[in-house]
Amino acid sequence: MEKDLHKEVCEEHIYSSLYEKLAQGLHDFLYYKYGPGLNPNDKVQEAFIKLWENCKKVSSAKAKSYLYTVANNLMLNEIKHQKVVLKYQNQKPRSYTQESPEFLMEQDEYYKKYQEVLSRLNEEQRTAFMLNKVEGKKHEEIAQILGVTRKVVEYRIYSAFKVLRNELEGFRIK
């Protein structure tokens, strides 16, 4: 008999009726208790998702209690998260660095030279290189975007690396 109770919540029509019967009340409970700032509607949806994921563990008789507990815990977790966010927003960033002014100047000059070398690459090399290293796309994705084979993309990226290594002293990238 107990298995029948667990089976009920996992049945789509029972779950749907639970949603229709309890969703508005749960939303109102969260709204009145915590206000609109923490998205009570989202927490209601997340609570029902958790109910669906755990439908075999929750009987239909305990579904309401489960939903209210989960939704309340989600709101409390959101409040904790907001406190952490506020704490770090109130902290002022360091206004100093460990780098010497000479290092910062060299870094700026190196970046300018890097930009110059990139601009001298042909368009195919630059496009493939930037899609891979800046946007983080895989070779296969780039091949699909550019309408070429994966080997062509690899050749373009590696030839761009070769030019950058030859032109820039100490150039390394992962």
N, C-alpha and C positions, 0 to 999 in steps of 0.2 A: 504494500500500500504506500509506503514512504517513497518508493521510486516513482510512483505515479505523480506525487506532488512535485518532485523535482522535474519530471518530464513536462509538466504543464507550463512552467515558465519558459522552457526552451521552445515550446510551440509558438509559432509566429502569431496566431490569432490571440492567444492568451497574453503574450508580450505586448501586442498592439493595444489590447484593452487595458492593460496595466498602464501603458503610456498615456492613453486618452483619459483614464480615470485619475492618475496621480500627477501628471506633469505640471498642470497649472497650479495645483496646491503646493507642490514642491517649489515651484518658481516663486510663488507668493511668500512662502515661508522664508526663503533665502533673501528675497527682496526686502521684506520687512525687518529681518534680523541684521542684514549686512549692508543694505542699500544698493543702488544701481551701479556703483563704481567698480565692483568686482565681477561684473558680467554674470548675474545669477542664471540667465538663460543658458550660457555656455556650461555652467556647472551642472545644470539639470541634464543637459545632453550627455555630458561626460558620465554622470551617475547612471544614466540608462545604458550607456555603452558598457560600463563595468558590470551592470546587471546582466546584460546579454553575454558578456564574456564569462561570467560566473553562474550562468543560469542552472547548471547541473548541481551547484552547491547551495543554491538559495531556493527555498520552497516558496510557493505562491503566497502562503500565509505570512511569511516573513519578508516579502518583497518590499512592502512599504517601509518597514523599519530599516531594511538594508539601504534603500534609496536615500532616505533622509540622513542616515549616518554617513554614507559615502559623500553625499552632496555637502553636508556640513563640514566634513573633513577636508574636502576640496577647497571650500571657502577659507578654512583656517590655514591651509597650506598657502593659499594665495595671499593672505594677510601677512604670513611670515615672509613670503617672497618680497612683498612690497616693502616691508621693513628693511630687508637687506638692500634692496634697490635704493631706498631713501638714505640709508647709512652711507653707501658708496657715492651717492650724488652729493652729499654734504661734505665729503672729504675733498680737500683741495689737492689738485695734482702737484707733484713736485715741480718746482720752477728751476731746478738745477739738473745738470747731467754730469755723468762721470767723464764724458769725453772732453778732450782739450779743444780749444778753438782751432788749432791746426788740423786736428782730426776732422772736425766738422767741415772745415774749408776743403780738405782733400776729398771728403765724402761728396760734397756738393760738386766739385770739379769732376770727379769720377762719374757721377750721375749725368752730368752734362755730356761728357764724352760718350757714355753709354747710349744716351738718347741720339747723339750724332751718328754713331755707328749703326744703331737701329734704323735711322732714317736712310742710310746708304744701302741697306739690304734691299733686294728686289721685293716687289709687292708680295709674291707668293711665299718667299721665305719669311718675311715679316709677319704676314697673316697667320701662317701655320705656327710660327714660334709664339706669337702673342696669344693665340687661342689655346695653345698647350700650357705655356708658363704663366700667363696672367689669368686666364679664365679657368685653367685647370681641366680642360677637356682632354679626353683620351684620343689617341691617334685615330681610332675607328670613327669616333664622333666627328672629328675634324674632316676625315675623308668624306663622310656623308654630307657635311655642310658644304665643302668645296667641290664636291662631285668628282673626286679623284680617288685613286686607290690608296690603301694604307701605306704601301711602300713609297709612293710619291710623297705622302705627308712626312714619313720618317726621313726621307732624303732631304726635304726642305728644312725640317727642323735641325737635323744634324749639320747641314751645310750652313745654316744660320749660326749654330754653335761654333763651327769652325771659324767663320768670319769674326765672330765676337771674341773668341780666344786669341786669334791672331792680332786683332786690333787693340784689345784691352789687356793690360798686364794684370795678372792675377785673377782673371775672370773665372768664376766657378758658380755653377747653379745646379740645383737638384731638381 
